[in-house]
Amino acid sequence: MTRALMIGFGSVGQALVNMILDRSGKLAGRGFSFQAIGVFTRTRGNRLDPKGLDLKALLYDISAHGKFMGETTDMAALEACRTLDYDVLIELSPLTIADHGEPAVSHIKTALSRGLDVVTANKGPIAFAYDELRDLARKSGGRLLFESTVMDGAPVFNLVSRCMKGNAVTGFSGILNSTTNYILTRMEEGDSLAAATQEAIDAGIAEADPSNDVDGWDAAVKTAVLARALMGAGIDPFDVMRQGIGNITDEAIQNASARGKRVKLVCRGWKENDAVKTSVAPEELDKTHLFAGLSLFDAGLCIETELMAPNCIIQKDPTPRDTAFGILEDLLSLDERPKEAGCAGNHPCA
Amino acid sequence: MTRALMIGFGSVGQALVNMILDRSGKLAGRGFSFQAIGVFTRTRGNRLDPKGLDLKALLYDISAHGKFMGETTDMAALEACRTLDYDVLIELSPLTIADHGEPAVSHIKTALSRGLDVVTANKGPIAFAYDELRDLARKSGGRLLFESTVMDGAPVFNLVSRCMKGNAVTGFSGILNSTTNYILTRMEEGDSLAAATQEAIDAGIAEADPSNDVDGWDAAVKTAVLARALMGAGIDPFDVMRQGIGNITDEAIQNASARGKRVKLVCRGWKENDAVKTSVAPEELDKTHLFAGLSLFDAGLCIETELMAPNCIIQKDPTPRDTAFGILEDLLSLDERPKEAGCAGNHPCA
C-alpha cells in the first residue's frame, strides 16, 4: 500500500487520480495499491484522512464545486509534510522562480529528511536545489524521482539512469516549452506575436501573464533541471543564458520561412572545458532539422553521450495524462524496489 | 567479475571489447570487471581460456591477421555453450532467416537452460523464438537481454520495460533498416536503384547479396522482434506483411519529391481487435513527417501506448559502437541486479 500526501490538485493531480482509479484492477495485479491520506491545495482547500481519502469524492468536488467540500483542515502544507504518516510525498505545487522553487523545496526537504520518498512534477526544486535534495536523499534513505518535470511523462531522467548506465551525458538540445512552440507555429501561419500569444492565453495554454513562457523562463528552468540532473552542472535557472521570443517580429518568422527555415526556441547544454554551459534562445533551423518537425505542442530532446550517437526523444502532442503517467511510473518504481536499493532514483546508485 | 562466452567477433564484438578496455577504469569504479573465457567465430577461429583471454591480443590478431593466432580449439560453439564455465553468453552470430534464427536459438536455449544469463544483439532468436526463450529464462532463473537487436544500443526494450511500467504498448512505427534508408536517400539525390544499391554494397553497408535489406527481410525481422517483445504477438518474420523497395522506380522517387513527399520503408505494428498486425512497406511521407527527416543511416521508432501520447526515439547516424554500448549496458544491468530479482530482463517481473 502506497500512502501518499499530495500537494497540489490541478489538472495533473486530477489526471493522476483518475488514472489510478481507472486502472485500479491492473495496478492491483502488479501489487500496487494507493491511498491519499492528505491533499493540500492553495485555493481549493485541504483534505485529510489517515485512513485514506475517497478519491472519487475529491474529483467530484473539484468538478462540481471547484473546491473540496466537507471537513477541511487549516494545517499548513509544510506542517503536513513534517507530521503526517505517509510513504511518499507527491509534490505538484506550481513552479516559482523569484522564490527559487519555494515552498516546494521545503516540502521536499522535509519529507526526504524523514527518510520518506518524493515524486515531483514541479521542476522548481530540481532546478534550484537538486544537489542538496539528492544528497539529503542519499543520507536519509528517502528517494527522489522527478520524471515528469521535463517533457511530461516521456522518459528522460529514468531513460538516462536506467537505460544508459556506464555512459555519460555530454550535451543536450531540446524544444521544451509548448507555449512558445505554439506561438511560433501560429506566427508561421500568419498570426502576429500579440495575436498568437492572446490565442494561447484564451486557449488556456499560456497563463494570463505569459511572460514566464515568452521570456524563456520556463525553458530556462527545464534547461537547468537537465544540466543539473544529467550533467552534474552547478547552476540554477538564473545562470542559463536566456533569450525569449518577445522581440521576434512577424517579418522575421515569414522571412525565415521563405528561406526554408523555421524559428524555434531551443534549449541547449554543452561542455566547455570542464564546465557545463547552457542557453535558451530562438534559432533558425533548416526545415530538414529534426526539431523543425515539431509543431504546436510537440516536444523533443536530443541527448549526446560519450558512447553513443545522439538519441532523441520526441513527444507528439502530450496532455496532462502524460504528466500523470510519469508520476504513476515513478510511484510504481518506488513501490517495486526495496528502499535499501536506493538506486531506483534518478541519481546513480553510488 | 562477469565471465563471458562470446559467439561472434565481428565489428560489434570488437567494438564491445574495445569499449570495455577503453573504459576499464570507469567500469571498475562501478564494480564491473569482465573476462572472456571463450570466443567462438565462424571464420576467424575459436579461442578458449578458463582464466580469461587476453582481450588486446584478440583485437590485435583480428586487425593484423584477420583471424585468431596461437592455440585454438575445435570445440563446437554449441558444445561451448553447454559445457564451459561462464556467467553470461554474448550471442553475436549473424542473423539467419531460412534457418529460423538457428544456430543462435540453440546457443541461447542451451545457456538459459543452465540458468545462465544471455545478452544478444542477434535479432533472429528473438524474432523466431522469443516466447520460448522468455519462458525458459523464467523457469531456469537465467536472464535474457537484447537491447541491441533493434536500433543498435538506443533504448527500446529497456525503455519500455524500465521506464513505462504500468503502461501497455498498443502500436509502433519505425524506420529501422539503414541500408534501404541509405538507398532511398541516394535515389532522391538522383541515383538509380541499381547504382544506389551498388554504392551501398561498395561502402560495406549492404552485403554482397543485398536482398535481405532490399526485399524488406531485415525490417520484417525487426518488426517481428518489436511485435513479440513489446506487444506479445505470436508471430514470426514470415507473418509480417512485407514489401521491399526492389520495385521502386527512380521516377516514383522523383515524383514523390516533386509533390513534397519522401519515400521511406516503414515498419508498423498495430492492434486489430485483439490481434497484433504487422507490416513493412514503402510509404510516401509528407516532408513534415517526423520520419521524413531521417536520412541515410538515421533510424527512428514511435511507440504508442495506452496512457501516453506517442513517444519516439530517433537515432542520428549510429555506428557499431552504438550496438556495442547496448550490449555493455545490458551486461552492467545484469551485473548490478541480484539474479533472483529476475526482472532486470526485458520481460515483466511477473
Interface residues (C-beta under 8 A of the other chain):
Chain A: M19 R23 K26 L27 R30 F32 E147 G153 A154 P155 N158 L159 R162 C163 M164 K165 G166 N167 K287 T288 H289 L290 A292 G293 S295 C302 L307 M308 A309 P310 N311 C312 I313 I314 Q315 K316 D317 P318 T319 R321 D322 F325 L328 E329 L332 S333 E336 C349 A350
Chain B: M19 R23 K26 L27 G29 R30 F32 E147 G153 A154 P155 N158 L159 R162 C163 M164 K165 G166 N167 K287 T288 H289 L290 A292 G293 S295 C302 L307 M308 A309 P310 N311 C312 I313 I314 Q315 K316 D317 P318 T319 R321 D322 F325 L328 E329 L332 S333 E336 C349 A350
